[in-house]
Amino acid sequence: MTQKTNINMRKELIYSIFVRNFSNQGTFKGVESQLDRLKQMGVDTIWLMPVNTIGSENRKGDLGSPYAIKDYYEINSELGSESDLKNLINAIHQHQMKVMIDIVFNHTSTDSKLYKDKPEWFLHDSSGKRVNKNPEWTDVAELDYSKNDLWGYQIEVLKYYAKFVDGFRCDVAPQVPIDFWITARHEVDKVNNRLIWLAESTDKEYIRSIRSKGFWASSDGELYNAFDMTYDYDIDQLWRSYVKGKTSTADYVKALNEQTVIYPDNAIKMRALENHDQDRAHDLIPNMNDLINWTAFSGFQRGSLLIYNGQEYGIHRTPSLFTRDPIDWEAKDGDLTDLITRLHQLMQDDIQVSGDYMITEDYNDIVQVSYRLKDKIRIGIFNLKSKGGWCKVSLLDGEYQNLLNEEQVKVLNGTTEIGLDPVIIEGRL
């Protein structure tokens, strides 16, 4: 919660792994061989998508969605044993990285242990028919948090995993009442008060839709009463509209700047160009120069940064959630690892953690991000649609080094010329 959130979490590079499709083996052991590479890239925290058993009833695809959990305490044997999972966690810790796991508390599979044992803890209408807030989620049964005994059960699940992981990514967190999350965090802190709490927040239209049906749906502002980080889904639809040329740069930049004033001062947004629920960033942004600039812009914005497995290589194919569909690590369409590593290095600097932060628009779809701390200014300039041009900058005339590639950048008469590459420079005010 923001009363406890350490703004140093803005330094976090989070890497999301879907174990089933991360390696040819599709197992916990199959992840271990890439830990050296991920550590070298700068990853701080590995988020393992759900590792629990998957329901058999109403499955989507032949293997089912990992978000249709049958038993919160049982590990999916297709991925390995509980011992294999703990060995992976130990290996991640030995690489000085943290482990975050998925917590899916809005729903379970329709044949879950919990549904069989406690059907009264699930949403039903007056006729006793099961209710889903999202009718398309046919493989899950939604939990009813008006049942107080459910709270205690779920909190015990969190306490169990808090003993050996370092963070929770909470699936569709807005659909679980915020009072539950506040209580849960208070209780779990007694076991481990160093956890990262990440909420999968939702966009405004989704919140409006769920509320219109008479159900709870938290805004991002409400979520910060319990969580350290939220997704940047609050501007996701606007971002996609901008990328497709349907929204102006000014409207997009305005929304980004509003995030800094409508949320608590130490609130953290997790920046991301893609995740497991979306198409690959390289499909949305096919021009490689644009993708490089968007990657740099995403990593230079204030907040933590998410990379979804394979994104670092510009891979186009989005792995299926419902069957074995291993990532083709040879299908690289551009290696972004060095850029991501450098962005992560810059994220560690105080000026990007606590400096005064502002985004401005220039013409030709060029966006400028500035951080100011004491007498220093750091400026990022990002050419989001490969147009180029001249930009005004708040730096004295002279030669500056691009912190991304060590090339020289000339400032003359308070302006600098921008080509295709992203630019990050710094100087004195």
Secondary structure, 3 states (H helix, E strand, C coil): CCCCCCHHHHHCEEEEECHHHHCCCCCHHHHHCCHHHHHHHCCCEEEECCCEEECCCCCCCCCCCCCCEEEEEEECCCCCCHHHHHHHHHHHHHCCCEEEEEECCCEEECCCHHHHHCHHHECECCCCCECCCCCCCCCEEEECCCCHHHHHHHHHHHHHHHCCCCEEEECCHHHCCHHHHHHHHHHHCCCCCCCEEEECCCCHHHHHHHHHCCCCCCCHHHHCCCCCEEECHHHHHHHHHHHCCCCCHHHHHHHHHHHHHHCCCCCEEEECCCCCCCCCHHHHCCCHHHHHHHHHHHHHCCCEEEEECCHHHCCCCCCCCCCCCCCCCCCCCCCCHHHHHHHHHHHCCHHHHHCEEEEEECCCCEEEEEEEECCEEEEEEEECCCCCEEEECCCCCEEEECCCCCCEEEEECCEEEECCCCEEEEEEC
